[in-house]
Amino acid sequence: MNGFDFKRLQKILLSLGVLVVSVLWIGEEMGLLLVVNPSTPQFIERPQADPPLGLVLQGVIIGNDSAPGVAILAETGKRPVLVPEGASFSEDILVDRVLADRVILLQRSTSTPIVLPLAPMAGGETPTPPMTTSRNALSAQRDEPPLPLNRIPAPADASGPSPGPGLSGPALPGPVAATR
């Protein structure tokens, strides 16, 4: 035996792969293999529980990557409580997710979600939309044209005070010309 023939093994594996793909494709075309259509979303319908009587969502503080969202929940006759995502409001109610206009609670005893919308303000006013830091969203609120997406920022002005005595020292040499 002269050694292992890698070229022959490569051809065998390639032929085997082509054969498997073609068999799967023909089987799917003939209807032997059932494939789920990716364009039809499949939702699992979970029953929702009614919110406990007297429980009101008075406000939300939207979270970000570094801090969880916080729900401002209150029961009738009691002071509001700040409850972060993942924390318990009572023995049976857990704050699962905080959104801009509602909070999703989880009833522990039955594992059913409870959707609690943001309560309207006392004067019947609707809550203001959440704040944004996008310049395009802010200019759209002021009836100004949005800034172009391909805008190049202005160059930074490097002329300023000297860096101070702690950073002073000999200057580094600049680029050296190649001499032959």
Secondary structure, DSSP 8 states (H G I E B T S, - for coil): -----HHHHHHHHHHHHHHHHHHHHHHHHHTSS----TTS------------TTEEEEEEE---SSS--EEEEEETTS--EEEETT-BSSSSEEEEEE-SSEEEEEETTTTEEEEEEB---TTS----------HHHHHHHTT-----TT----------S---GGG-------------
